[in-house]
């Protein structure tokens, strides 16, 4: 007589890949891929409905640039942001004590009340350097294939509101800080003088209480039709025109390096509030709106707060990380790794280093299972790769299963970082398909450029997660 045998699974050979990614994700308008080839060369490829179709297939070119040359130019660009904005000191009496000097762009989130001449000069220099890194360093050269590739990319980037994926495992570029050349960017449209409209604001409602009222995703062009927005005559605003040149102000951008960034996350039970955590250094954020961010994270959520290394690794070491939004508010810095190249590390209140190896150590046994938050890594250089590519924090979080990571590319002033986090948290936790991480990131870059006259909103970058949002179907928010 036959009988059913008891089965006990002792190994998962599929490593958790038993569920396909959510089918609701849409194809980006442009996917730009950089492959590092043998012989220290770079091959650039791009595809997507925003491009004209070529008879031979996708757009491709082997560039004259070398990875080392590109990385050096990127490092110089990041240092320039620090020197002309974060560390800027207005001219003072040479004999004045250093304590009497100030760093106005770092101390103030709102730069609108400061003298606009020096600010415009600084932003102009950053825009020129950003265009140089993209078109002269990365895409420089006179070969026919490179010239054609550069021309097609320049034309696509000159539009607005595209969804762009930049895919490279071996070469990281700070795409939001890169720029169009002077004269290439179309002028601002109606209501966008001074750095663009805040698409996330609703008339008469404070930005932190509003979601995106318009969405380019709802009115996409037909395949082969290019351009998402018709520009109007230019406004008399030189600083606003400079903001318009930054890619972080023009498009939704994400950097990826993994063809399978995540599997479909487990959704909370119906009616369950989203899980949210605040992982903080209690000493950071004095005289900023950090406490307001903490209150916003607690509203309508299952809230957890951690301030010590042991609390964080205990949570990481559990099979289930039951959170839809994980927020880090702490310092970040590149730490020498012995004979290796520096890598990014953060610290909570007890100063114990937390880096990519820490995350991998405690999440590796679970192989991407049970860990699918969207991570807001509000720490200096939180979205920057550095030279030790496999160890930088954002990438390891995504490798471990995170839906995406948003963080600053530069040494971000605390006053602005707190304002940015408050705006992002309120919009993201409100949920809905229009409140995607990519849409909110673009809206905030424009909001802070227009309202605060600040370029710092463009210095936040996404690693994956452009389409991630909290689903509010049946009133139940959960990550998608």
Sine and cosine of phi, psi and omega as CSV:
sin_phi,cos_phi,sin_psi,cos_psi,sin_omega,cos_omega
0.00,0.00,0.75,-0.66,0.01,-1.00
-0.97,0.22,0.49,-0.87,0.06,-1.00
-0.54,-0.84,0.43,-0.90,0.01,-1.00
-0.96,0.28,0.74,-0.68,0.03,-1.00
-1.00,-0.01,0.62,-0.79,0.09,-1.00
-0.94,0.34,0.71,-0.70,-0.03,-1.00
-0.87,-0.50,0.75,-0.66,0.07,-1.00
-0.80,-0.60,0.88,-0.48,-0.03,-1.00
-0.98,0.18,0.87,-0.49,-0.03,-1.00
-0.95,-0.32,-0.15,0.99,0.01,-1.00
-0.48,-0.88,0.59,-0.80,0.02,-1.00
-0.93,-0.38,1.00,-0.05,-0.07,-1.00
-0.93,0.37,-0.30,0.95,-0.01,-1.00
-1.00,0.06,-0.02,1.00,0.04,-1.00
0.82,0.58,0.56,0.83,0.08,-1.00
1.00,0.02,-0.10,1.00,-0.05,-1.00
-1.00,0.09,0.94,0.34,0.01,-1.00
-0.92,-0.38,-0.04,1.00,-0.01,-1.00
-0.78,-0.63,0.75,-0.66,0.01,-1.00
-0.96,0.28,0.40,-0.92,0.07,-1.00
-0.86,0.51,0.38,-0.92,-0.02,-1.00
-0.83,0.55,0.72,-0.70,-0.05,-1.00
-0.97,0.25,-0.07,1.00,-0.07,-1.00
-0.99,0.14,-0.17,0.98,-0.02,-1.00
-0.93,0.36,0.65,-0.76,-0.01,-1.00
-0.97,-0.23,0.44,-0.90,-0.02,-1.00
-0.94,0.35,0.72,-0.70,0.05,-1.00
-0.88,0.47,0.42,-0.91,0.08,-1.00
-0.91,0.41,-0.53,0.85,-0.02,-1.00
-0.57,-0.82,0.75,-0.66,0.17,-0.99
-0.89,-0.45,0.88,-0.47,-0.04,-1.00
-0.93,-0.36,0.85,-0.52,-0.08,-1.00
-0.88,-0.48,0.71,-0.70,0.07,-1.00
-0.88,-0.48,0.87,-0.49,0.01,-1.00
-0.94,-0.35,0.79,-0.61,0.09,-1.00
-1.00,0.07,0.88,-0.48,-0.08,-1.00
-0.99,-0.13,0.24,-0.97,0.13,-0.99
-0.88,0.47,0.54,-0.84,-0.06,-1.00
1.00,0.08,0.22,0.98,0.09,-1.00
0.89,0.45,0.65,0.76,0.06,-1.00
-0.91,-0.41,0.29,-0.96,-0.01,-1.00
-0.86,-0.51,0.79,-0.62,0.13,-0.99
-0.97,-0.26,0.80,-0.60,0.03,-1.00
-0.97,-0.25,0.71,-0.70,0.04,-1.00
-0.72,-0.69,0.54,-0.84,0.09,-1.00
-0.51,-0.86,0.51,-0.86,-0.02,-1.00
-0.46,-0.89,0.18,-0.98,0.03,-1.00
0.73,-0.69,0.31,-0.95,-0.06,-1.00
-0.92,0.39,-0.26,0.97,0.03,-1.00
-0.97,0.24,-0.22,0.98,-0.07,-1.00
-0.99,-0.16,0.49,-0.87,0.17,-0.98
-0.93,0.37,0.55,-0.83,-0.02,-1.00
-0.98,0.17,0.75,-0.66,0.03,-1.00
-0.99,-0.15,0.56,-0.83,0.01,-1.00
-0.87,0.49,-0.54,0.84,-0.08,-1.00
-1.00,0.02,0.02,1.00,-0.02,-1.00
0.90,-0.43,-0.60,-0.80,-0.08,-1.00
-0.96,0.26,0.35,-0.94,0.07,-1.00
-0.96,0.29,0.78,-0.63,-0.03,-1.00
-0.49,-0.87,0.46,-0.89,0.05,-1.00
-0.32,-0.95,0.61,-0.79,0.16,-0.99
-1.00,-0.01,0.87,-0.49,-0.16,-0.99
-0.99,0.10,0.37,-0.93,0.06,-1.00
-0.98,0.18,-0.33,0.94,-0.04,-1.00
-0.93,0.36,0.44,-0.90,0.10,-0.99
-0.95,-0.31,0.46,-0.89,0.05,-1.00
-0.83,0.56,-0.66,0.76,0.00,-1.00
-0.89,0.45,-0.66,0.75,0.01,-1.00
-0.91,0.41,-0.63,0.78,0.02,-1.00
-0.92,0.39,-0.71,0.71,-0.01,-1.00
-0.88,0.47,-0.60,0.80,0.02,-1.00
-0.92,0.40,-0.66,0.75,0.02,-1.00
-0.92,0.40,-0.62,0.79,0.04,-1.00
-0.90,0.43,-0.70,0.71,0.02,-1.00
-0.87,0.50,-0.63,0.77,0.03,-1.00
-0.91,0.41,-0.61,0.79,0.03,-1.00
-0.90,0.43,-0.69,0.73,0.01,-1.00
-0.89,0.46,-0.66,0.75,0.03,-1.00
-0.91,0.41,-0.55,0.84,0.02,-1.00
-0.91,0.42,-0.66,0.75,0.06,-1.00
-0.85,0.52,-0.64,0.77,0.00,-1.00
-0.92,0.39,-0.70,0.72,-0.12,-0.99
-0.96,0.28,-0.64,0.77,-0.11,-0.99
-1.00,-0.05,-0.25,0.97,0.02,-1.00
-0.88,-0.48,-0.90,0.43,-0.11,-0.99
-0.89,0.46,-0.70,0.72,-0.07,-1.00
-0.99,-0.16,0.17,0.99,-0.05,-1.00
-0.90,0.43,0.74,-0.68,0.10,-0.99
-0.82,-0.57,0.81,-0.59,0.02,-1.00
-0.91,0.42,0.45,-0.89,0.00,-1.00
-0.85,0.52,0.71,-0.70,0.02,-1.00
-0.71,-0.70,0.03,-1.00,0.09,-1.00
-0.86,0.51,0.85,-0.53,-0.02,-1.00
-0.81,0.58,-0.44,0.90,-0.01,-1.00
-1.00,0.06,-0.07,1.00,-0.03,-1.00
-0.94,0.35,0.60,-0.80,0.04,-1.00
-0.91,0.42,0.46,-0.89,-0.05,-1.00
-0.88,0.48,-0.53,0.85,0.00,-1.00
-0.89,0.45,-0.37,0.93,-0.01,-1.00
-0.99,0.10,-0.18,0.98,0.01,-1.00
-0.99,0.11,0.30,-0.95,-0.03,-1.00
-0.67,-0.74,0.31,-0.95,0.12,-0.99
-0.90,-0.44,1.00,0.06,-0.18,-0.98
-0.90,0.44,-0.56,0.83,-0.03,-1.00
-0.96,0.28,-0.43,0.90,0.05,-1.00
-1.00,0.08,-0.53,0.85,-0.09,-1.00
-0.99,0.13,-0.37,0.93,-0.09,-1.00
-0.87,-0.49,0.79,-0.62,0.10,-1.00
-0.96,0.30,-0.61,0.79,-0.01,-1.00
-0.99,-0.12,0.91,-0.42,-0.02,-1.00
-0.99,-0.12,0.08,1.00,-0.07,-1.00
-0.91,0.41,-0.49,0.87,-0.04,-1.00
-1.00,0.05,-0.09,1.00,-0.01,-1.00
-1.00,0.06,0.34,-0.94,0.05,-1.00
-0.82,0.57,0.79,-0.61,-0.11,-0.99
-0.99,0.11,-0.35,0.94,-0.01,-1.00
-0.88,0.48,-0.83,0.56,0.03,-1.00
-0.87,0.49,-0.60,0.80,0.02,-1.00
-0.90,0.43,-0.70,0.71,0.01,-1.00
-0.89,0.46,-0.63,0.78,0.03,-1.00
-0.90,0.44,-0.65,0.76,0.01,-1.00
-0.91,0.41,-0.71,0.71,-0.01,-1.00
-0.92,0.40,-0.58,0.81,0.05,-1.00
-0.88,0.48,-0.67,0.75,0.03,-1.00
-0.91,0.41,-0.62,0.78,0.04,-1.00
-0.92,0.39,-0.63,0.77,0.02,-1.00
-0.91,0.41,-0.67,0.75,0.01,-1.00
-0.91,0.42,-0.64,0.77,0.02,-1.00
-0.94,0.35,-0.63,0.78,0.03,-1.00
-0.88,0.47,-0.62,0.78,0.07,-1.00
-0.94,0.35,-0.60,0.80,0.02,-1.00
-0.89,0.45,-0.70,0.71,-0.01,-1.00
-0.88,0.47,-0.65,0.76,-0.05,-1.00
-0.97,0.26,-0.78,0.62,-0.18,-0.98
-0.99,-0.11,-0.42,0.91,-0.02,-1.00
-0.98,-0.19,-0.57,0.82,0.01,-1.00
-1.00,0.02,-0.89,0.45,-0.06,-1.00
-0.92,0.38,-0.74,0.67,-0.13,-0.99
-0.95,-0.32,0.34,0.94,0.02,-1.00
-0.95,0.31,0.40,-0.92,0.03,-1.00
0.75,-0.66,0.35,-0.94,-0.04,-1.00
-0.92,-0.40,0.07,1.00,0.05,-1.00
-0.88,0.48,0.54,-0.84,-0.09,-1.00
-0.86,0.51,-0.69,0.72,-0.03,-1.00
-0.90,0.43,-0.66,0.76,0.00,-1.00
-0.93,0.38,-0.67,0.74,0.01,-1.00
-0.88,0.48,-0.69,0.73,0.02,-1.00
-0.91,0.41,-0.71,0.71,0.01,-1.00
-0.87,0.49,-0.72,0.69,-0.01,-1.00
-0.88,0.47,-0.66,0.76,-0.01,-1.00
-0.91,0.41,-0.70,0.72,0.03,-1.00
-0.90,0.44,-0.67,0.74,-0.01,-1.00
-0.92,0.40,-0.66,0.75,0.01,-1.00
-0.87,0.49,-0.66,0.75,-0.02,-1.00
-0.91,0.41,-0.66,0.75,0.00,-1.00
-0.92,0.39,-0.71,0.70,-0.04,-1.00
-0.92,0.40,-0.37,0.93,0.00,-1.00
-0.96,0.29,-0.22,0.98,0.11,-0.99
-0.98,0.20,-0.14,-0.99,0.00,-1.00
-0.71,-0.70,0.39,-0.92,0.13,-0.99
0.90,0.43,0.52,0.85,0.15,-0.99
-1.00,0.10,0.37,-0.93,0.10,-0.99
-0.97,-0.26,0.91,-0.40,-0.17,-0.99
-0.85,-0.53,0.77,-0.64,0.08,-1.00
-0.94,-0.33,0.82,-0.58,0.02,-1.00
-0.95,-0.31,0.93,-0.36,-0.18,-0.98
-0.93,-0.37,0.91,-0.41,0.04,-1.00
-0.34,-0.94,0.87,-0.50,0.04,-1.00
-0.99,0.13,-0.42,0.91,-0.17,-0.99
-0.92,-0.39,-0.14,0.99,-0.07,-1.00
-0.60,-0.80,0.93,-0.37,-0.02,-1.00
-0.99,-0.16,0.74,-0.68,0.13,-0.99
-0.83,-0.56,0.58,-0.81,0.03,-1.00
-0.99,0.15,0.97,0.24,-0.17,-0.99
-0.82,0.57,-0.66,0.75,0.01,-1.00
-0.88,0.48,-0.40,0.91,-0.02,-1.00
-1.00,0.02,-0.15,0.99,0.04,-1.00
-0.99,0.16,0.38,-0.92,-0.22,-0.98
-0.67,-0.74,0.35,-0.94,0.24,-0.97
-0.98,0.21,0.44,-0.90,0.04,-1.00
-0.95,0.32,0.38,-0.92,0.02,-1.00
-0.84,0.54,0.71,-0.70,0.00,-1.00
1.00,0.03,-0.15,0.99,0.00,-1.00
-1.00,0.02,-0.62,0.79,-0.08,-1.00
-0.95,0.32,0.78,-0.63,0.11,-0.99
-0.88,0.47,0.45,-0.89,-0.01,-1.00
-0.93,0.37,0.29,-0.96,-0.02,-1.00
-0.91,0.41,0.54,-0.84,0.02,-1.00
-0.99,0.10,-0.07,-1.00,-0.03,-1.00
-0.86,0.51,0.70,-0.72,0.05,-1.00
0.97,0.26,0.17,0.99,-0.08,-1.00
-0.90,-0.43,0.25,0.97,0.06,-1.00
-0.88,0.47,0.63,-0.78,0.04,-1.00
1.00,0.10,0.37,0.93,0.11,-0.99
0.90,-0.43,0.24,0.97,0.15,-0.99
0.99,-0.13,0.35,-0.94,0.03,-1.00
-0.97,0.24,0.47,-0.88,0.13,-0.99
-1.00,-0.02,1.00,-0.08,-0.07,-1.00
-0.91,0.42,-0.25,0.97,0.01,-1.00
-1.00,-0.02,0.02,1.00,-0.05,-1.00
-0.98,-0.18,0.56,-0.83,0.08,-1.00
-0.91,-0.40,0.66,-0.75,-0.07,-1.00
-0.80,0.59,0.78,-0.63,0.04,-1.00
0.99,0.15,0.02,1.00,-0.02,-1.00
-0.88,-0.48,0.74,-0.67,0.04,-1.00
-0.84,0.54,0.55,-0.83,-0.04,-1.00
-0.81,0.59,-0.61,0.79,-0.04,-1.00
-0.94,0.33,-0.19,0.98,0.00,-1.00
-0.96,-0.29,0.11,0.99,-0.09,-1.00
-0.88,-0.48,0.43,-0.90,0.14,-0.99
-0.94,-0.35,0.06,-1.00,0.03,-1.00
-0.88,0.48,0.86,-0.52,0.00,-1.00
-1.00,0.02,-0.27,0.96,0.06,-1.00
-0.75,-0.66,0.40,-0.92,-0.01,-1.00
-0.55,-0.84,0.84,-0.54,0.06,-1.00
-0.94,0.35,-0.32,0.95,0.01,-1.00
-0.92,0.38,-0.43,0.90,-0.03,-1.00
-0.99,0.15,-0.24,0.97,-0.03,-1.00
-0.71,-0.70,0.86,0.51,-0.06,-1.00
-0.97,0.24,0.54,-0.84,0.06,-1.00
-0.95,0.31,0.39,-0.92,0.07,-1.00
-0.92,0.40,0.43,-0.90,0.01,-1.00
-0.79,0.61,0.74,-0.67,0.00,-1.00
1.00,-0.01,-0.23,0.97,0.03,-1.00
-1.00,-0.03,0.79,-0.61,-0.09,-1.00
-0.96,-0.28,0.39,-0.92,0.09,-1.00
1.00,-0.03,0.76,-0.65,-0.03,-1.00
-0.91,-0.40,-0.22,0.97,-0.06,-1.00
-0.47,-0.88,0.68,-0.73,0.04,-1.00
-1.00,-0.05,0.78,-0.62,-0.06,-1.00
-1.00,0.06,0.47,-0.88,0.04,-1.00
-0.97,-0.26,0.08,-1.00,0.04,-1.00
-0.85,0.53,0.51,-0.86,-0.08,-1.00
-0.90,0.43,0.55,-0.84,0.10,-0.99
-1.00,-0.03,0.42,-0.91,-0.03,-1.00
-0.99,0.16,0.95,0.31,-0.03,-1.00
-0.57,-0.82,1.00,-0.02,-0.05,-1.00
-0.86,0.50,-0.63,0.77,0.00,-1.00
-0.92,0.39,-0.65,0.76,0.06,-1.00
-0.88,0.47,-0.61,0.79,0.03,-1.00
-0.91,0.42,-0.57,0.82,0.06,-1.00
-0.92,0.38,-0.69,0.72,0.04,-1.00
-0.84,0.55,-0.61,0.79,-0.04,-1.00
-0.87,0.49,-0.38,0.93,-0.06,-1.00
-0.98,0.18,-0.33,0.94,-0.05,-1.00
-0.97,0.24,0.71,-0.71,0.00,-1.00
-0.90,0.44,-0.54,0.84,0.04,-1.00
-0.92,0.40,-0.30,0.95,0.05,-1.00
-1.00,-0.07,-0.31,0.95,-0.13,-0.99
-0.99,-0.16,-0.55,0.84,-0.22,-0.98
-0.66,-0.75,0.36,-0.93,0.26,-0.96
-0.98,0.19,0.78,-0.62,-0.09,-1.00
-0.76,-0.65,0.60,-0.80,0.20,-0.98
-0.60,-0.80,0.56,-0.83,0.07,-1.00
-0.96,-0.28,0.78,-0.62,0.04,-1.00
-0.77,-0.64,0.31,-0.95,0.08,-1.00
-0.55,-0.83,0.22,0.98,-0.10,-0.99
-0.69,-0.72,0.83,-0.56,-0.02,-1.00
-0.93,0.37,-0.32,0.95,0.04,-1.00
-0.81,-0.59,0.97,0.26,-0.12,-0.99
-0.90,0.43,-0.43,0.90,0.00,-1.00
-0.25,-0.97,0.36,-0.93,0.19,-0.98
-0.99,-0.13,0.19,-0.98,-0.03,-1.00
-0.89,0.46,0.77,-0.64,-0.06,-1.00
-0.97,0.26,0.39,-0.92,0.12,-0.99
-0.97,0.25,0.78,-0.63,-0.01,-1.00
-1.00,0.06,0.58,-0.81,0.08,-1.00
-0.89,0.46,0.32,-0.95,0.05,-1.00
-0.90,0.45,0.47,-0.88,0.01,-1.00
-0.79,0.61,0.72,-0.69,0.01,-1.00
1.00,0.08,-0.08,1.00,-0.02,-1.00
-0.99,0.16,0.67,-0.75,0.03,-1.00
-0.96,0.27,0.46,-0.89,0.00,-1.00
-0.93,0.38,0.60,-0.80,0.07,-1.00
-0.99,0.13,0.75,-0.66,-0.07,-1.00
-0.67,-0.74,0.60,-0.80,0.08,-1.00
-0.73,-0.69,0.49,-0.87,0.13,-0.99
-0.89,-0.45,0.90,-0.44,0.02,-1.00
-0.93,-0.37,0.96,-0.28,-0.27,-0.96
-0.74,-0.67,0.39,-0.92,0.26,-0.96
-0.99,-0.16,0.91,-0.40,-0.11,-0.99
-0.88,0.47,-0.29,0.96,-0.04,-1.00
-1.00,0.04,-0.14,0.99,-0.07,-1.00
-0.99,-0.10,0.68,-0.74,0.13,-0.99
0.99,-0.16,0.29,0.96,0.05,-1.00
-0.87,0.49,0.74,-0.67,-0.02,-1.00
0.91,0.42,0.49,0.87,0.16,-0.99
-0.85,-0.52,-0.12,-0.99,-0.01,-1.00
-1.00,-0.08,0.49,0.87,-0.01,-1.00
-0.88,0.48,-0.62,0.79,0.01,-1.00
-0.92,0.38,-0.54,0.84,0.07,-1.00
-0.91,0.41,-0.59,0.81,0.05,-1.00
-0.90,0.43,-0.68,0.73,0.02,-1.00
-0.86,0.50,-0.66,0.75,0.04,-1.00
-0.91,0.41,-0.64,0.77,0.02,-1.00
-0.90,0.43,-0.59,0.81,0.02,-1.00
-0.92,0.39,-0.47,0.88,-0.06,-1.00
-0.99,0.11,-0.32,0.95,-0.14,-0.99
-0.95,0.30,0.93,-0.37,0.07,-1.00
0.95,0.30,0.41,0.91,-0.06,-1.00
-0.78,-0.63,0.19,-0.98,0.23,-0.97
-1.00,-0.05,0.98,-0.19,-0.25,-0.97
-0.98,-0.18,0.68,-0.73,0.10,-1.00
-0.77,-0.64,0.68,-0.73,0.05,-1.00
-0.86,-0.51,0.71,-0.71,0.04,-1.00
-0.74,-0.67,0.62,-0.79,0.03,-1.00
-0.71,-0.71,0.08,1.00,-0.03,-1.00
-0.75,-0.66,0.49,-0.87,-0.01,-1.00
-0.82,0.57,-0.69,0.72,-0.05,-1.00
-0.90,0.44,-0.58,0.82,0.04,-1.00
-0.91,0.41,-0.64,0.76,-0.03,-1.00
-0.93,0.36,-0.73,0.68,-0.06,-1.00
-0.95,0.33,-0.47,0.88,0.09,-1.00
-0.89,0.46,-0.67,0.74,0.04,-1.00
-0.93,0.37,-0.64,0.77,0.02,-1.00
-0.91,0.42,-0.50,0.87,-0.07,-1.00
-0.99,0.13,-0.03,1.00,0.05,-1.00
-1.00,0.03,0.53,-0.85,-0.01,-1.00
-0.86,0.51,-0.59,0.81,-0.05,-1.00
-0.92,-0.40,0.83,-0.55,0.15,-0.99
-0.98,-0.19,1.00,-0.04,-0.22,-0.98
-1.00,0.10,0.91,0.42,-0.02,-1.00
-0.65,-0.76,0.60,-0.80,0.11,-0.99
-0.99,-0.15,-0.44,0.90,0.05,-1.00
-0.69,-0.72,0.84,-0.54,0.03,-1.00
-0.89,-0.45,0.86,-0.50,-0.09,-1.00
-0.91,-0.41,0.79,-0.61,0.09,-1.00
-0.94,-0.34,0.79,-0.61,0.06,-1.00
-0.80,-0.60,0.99,-0.12,-0.12,-0.99
-0.23,-0.97,0.05,-1.00,0.05,-1.00
-0.99,0.14,0.52,-0.85,0.12,-0.99
-0.73,-0.68,0.65,-0.76,-0.01,-1.00
-0.42,-0.91,0.42,-0.91,0.06,-1.00
-0.99,0.14,0.80,-0.60,-0.09,-1.00
-0.91,-0.41,0.77,-0.64,0.04,-1.00
-0.85,0.53,0.69,-0.73,-0.01,-1.00
-0.94,-0.34,0.81,0.59,-0.02,-1.00
0.91,0.41,-0.78,-0.63,-0.01,-1.00
-0.97,0.26,-0.21,0.98,-0.02,-1.00
-0.99,0.14,0.13,-0.99,0.05,-1.00
-0.97,0.26,0.37,-0.93,-0.03,-1.00
-0.88,0.48,0.45,-0.89,0.07,-1.00
-0.65,-0.76,0.35,-0.94,-0.08,-1.00
-0.98,0.22,0.69,-0.72,0.08,-1.00
-0.68,-0.74,0.53,-0.85,0.08,-1.00
-0.86,-0.50,0.24,-0.97,0.00,-1.00
-0.67,-0.74,0.63,-0.78,0.20,-0.98
-1.00,-0.06,-0.37,-0.93,-0.15,-0.99
-0.91,0.41,-0.39,0.92,-0.07,-1.00
-1.00,-0.08,0.08,1.00,0.13,-0.99
0.94,0.34,0.14,0.99,0.07,-1.00
-0.97,0.25,0.75,-0.67,-0.08,-1.00
-0.92,0.39,0.67,-0.75,0.08,-1.00
-0.79,-0.61,0.88,-0.48,-0.02,-1.00
-0.72,-0.69,-0.16,-0.99,-0.01,-1.00
-0.87,0.49,-0.58,0.82,0.03,-1.00
-0.91,0.42,-0.56,0.83,0.05,-1.00
-0.88,0.47,-0.75,0.67,0.00,-1.00
-0.88,0.48,-0.72,0.69,-0.05,-1.00
-0.91,0.42,-0.61,0.79,-0.02,-1.00
-0.85,0.53,-0.69,0.72,-0.12,-0.99
-1.00,-0.06,-0.31,0.95,0.02,-1.00
-0.98,-0.20,-0.29,0.96,-0.05,-1.00
-0.82,0.57,-0.64,0.77,-0.02,-1.00
-0.88,0.47,-0.35,0.94,-0.09,-1.00
-0.99,-0.15,-0.16,0.99,0.13,-0.99
0.74,0.67,0.84,0.54,0.07,-1.00
0.96,0.28,-0.02,1.00,0.02,-1.00
-0.99,0.12,0.64,-0.77,0.11,-0.99
0.96,0.29,0.26,0.97,-0.02,-1.00
-0.63,-0.77,0.99,-0.11,-0.05,-1.00
-0.65,-0.76,0.68,0.73,0.03,-1.00
-0.99,0.16,0.29,-0.96,0.34,-0.94
-1.00,-0.02,0.74,-0.67,-0.13,-0.99
-0.94,-0.35,0.84,-0.55,0.16,-0.99
-0.99,-0.17,0.98,-0.21,-0.09,-1.00
-0.99,-0.13,0.99,0.13,-0.10,-1.00
-1.00,0.04,0.94,0.34,0.04,-1.00
-0.69,-0.73,0.54,-0.84,-0.04,-1.00
-0.79,0.61,0.72,-0.69,0.01,-1.00
0.90,0.45,0.36,0.93,-0.06,-1.00
-0.87,0.50,-0.41,0.91,-0.01,-1.00
-0.95,-0.31,0.21,0.98,-0.07,-1.00
-0.99,-0.14,0.62,-0.78,-0.08,-1.00
-0.98,0.19,-0.64,0.77,-0.17,-0.99
0.95,0.31,-0.24,-0.97,-0.04,-1.00
-1.00,-0.01,-0.49,0.87,-0.04,-1.00
-1.00,0.05,0.99,0.15,-0.27,-0.96
-0.88,0.48,-0.63,0.78,-0.07,-1.00
-0.97,0.25,-0.16,0.99,-0.08,-1.00
-0.93,-0.36,-0.01,1.00,-0.05,-1.00
-0.97,0.24,0.54,-0.84,-0.33,-0.95
-0.91,0.42,-0.71,0.70,-0.05,-1.00
-0.86,0.51,-0.70,0.72,-0.05,-1.00
-0.91,0.42,-0.65,0.76,-0.01,-1.00
-0.91,0.41,-0.60,0.80,0.06,-1.00
-0.87,0.49,-0.69,0.73,0.03,-1.00
-0.92,0.38,-0.67,0.75,0.05,-1.00
-0.86,0.52,-0.52,0.85,-0.02,-1.00
-0.99,0.17,-0.13,0.99,0.07,-1.00
0.84,-0.54,-0.07,1.00,0.00,-1.00
-0.87,0.50,0.61,-0.79,0.02,-1.00
-0.90,0.43,-0.51,0.86,0.00,-1.00
0.07,-1.00,0.24,-0.97,0.00,-1.00
-0.70,-0.71,0.76,-0.65,0.08,-1.00
-0.89,-0.45,0.78,-0.63,0.00,-1.00
-0.33,-0.94,0.21,-0.98,-0.01,-1.00
-0.98,0.21,0.55,-0.84,0.04,-1.00
-1.00,0.06,-0.25,0.97,-0.15,-0.99
-0.80,-0.60,-0.02,-1.00,0.15,-0.99
-0.97,0.25,0.99,-0.17,-0.18,-0.98
-1.00,0.03,0.77,-0.63,0.08,-1.00
-0.88,0.48,0.64,-0.77,-0.07,-1.00
-0.90,0.44,-0.60,0.80,-0.04,-1.00
-0.87,0.49,-0.69,0.72,0.01,-1.00
-0.96,0.28,-0.64,0.77,-0.05,-1.00
-0.85,0.53,-0.63,0.77,0.01,-1.00
-0.93,0.37,-0.67,0.74,0.04,-1.00
-0.88,0.48,-0.69,0.73,-0.01,-1.00
-0.89,0.45,-0.72,0.70,-0.02,-1.00
-0.88,0.47,-0.64,0.77,-0.01,-1.00
-0.88,0.47,-0.72,0.69,0.02,-1.00
-0.88,0.47,-0.70,0.71,-0.06,-1.00
-0.92,0.40,-0.73,0.69,-0.07,-1.00
-0.87,0.49,-0.72,0.69,-0.03,-1.00
-0.89,0.46,-0.69,0.72,-0.03,-1.00
-0.94,0.34,-0.67,0.74,-0.07,-1.00
-0.94,0.35,-0.68,0.73,-0.03,-1.00
-0.94,0.34,-0.33,0.94,0.09,-1.00
-0.92,0.40,-0.44,0.90,0.14,-0.99
0.97,0.25,0.03,-1.00,0.00,-1.00
0.96,-0.29,0.43,-0.90,-0.08,-1.00
-0.91,0.41,-0.31,0.95,0.05,-1.00
-0.99,0.10,-0.31,0.95,-0.03,-1.00
-0.99,-0.10,0.82,0.57,0.09,-1.00
-0.98,0.22,0.37,-0.93,0.01,-1.00
-0.87,0.49,-0.63,0.78,0.00,-1.00
-0.92,0.39,-0.67,0.74,0.00,-1.00
-0.91,0.40,-0.69,0.73,-0.02,-1.00
-0.91,0.41,-0.65,0.76,0.00,-1.00
-0.87,0.49,-0.69,0.73,0.04,-1.00
-0.91,0.41,-0.71,0.70,0.00,-1.00
-0.86,0.51,-0.63,0.78,-0.02,-1.00
-0.95,0.32,-0.57,0.82,0.08,-1.00
-0.86,0.52,-0.67,0.74,0.01,-1.00
-0.96,0.28,-0.63,0.78,-0.01,-1.00
-0.87,0.49,-0.75,0.66,-0.04,-1.00
-0.95,0.31,-0.49,0.87,0.08,-1.00
-0.92,0.39,-0.66,0.75,-0.06,-1.00
-0.98,0.19,-0.75,0.67,-0.15,-0.99
-1.00,0.09,-0.63,0.78,-0.06,-1.00
-0.97,-0.23,-0.09,1.00,-0.05,-1.00
0.82,0.57,0.60,0.80,-0.11,-0.99
-0.89,-0.45,0.72,-0.70,0.09,-1.00
-0.99,0.10,-0.11,0.99,-0.12,-0.99
-0.91,0.41,-0.43,0.90,0.04,-1.00
-0.89,0.45,-0.40,0.92,0.02,-1.00
-0.99,0.12,-0.09,1.00,-0.04,-1.00
-1.00,-0.09,0.21,0.98,0.14,-0.99
-0.99,-0.17,0.71,-0.71,-0.09,-1.00
-0.77,-0.64,0.50,-0.87,0.01,-1.00
-0.98,-0.20,0.74,-0.67,0.24,-0.97
-0.97,-0.25,0.97,-0.26,-0.10,-0.99
0.86,0.51,-0.01,-1.00,0.12,-0.99
0.99,0.16,0.26,0.97,-0.04,-1.00
-0.85,0.52,-0.59,0.81,-0.04,-1.00
-0.99,-0.16,0.07,1.00,-0.03,-1.00
-0.93,0.36,0.69,-0.73,0.06,-1.00
-0.41,-0.91,0.18,-0.98,0.11,-0.99
-1.00,-0.01,0.89,-0.46,-0.01,-1.00
-0.97,0.25,0.74,-0.67,-0.02,-1.00
-0.93,-0.37,0.36,0.93,0.07,-1.00
-0.85,0.52,0.74,-0.68,0.00,-1.00
0.84,0.55,0.45,0.89,0.07,-1.00
0.95,0.30,0.25,0.97,-0.04,-1.00
-0.92,-0.40,0.98,-0.22,0.02,-1.00
-0.95,0.32,0.71,-0.70,0.17,-0.99
-0.40,-0.92,0.39,-0.92,-0.08,-1.00
-0.95,0.30,0.65,-0.76,0.11,-0.99
-0.78,-0.63,0.00,0.00,0.00,0.00
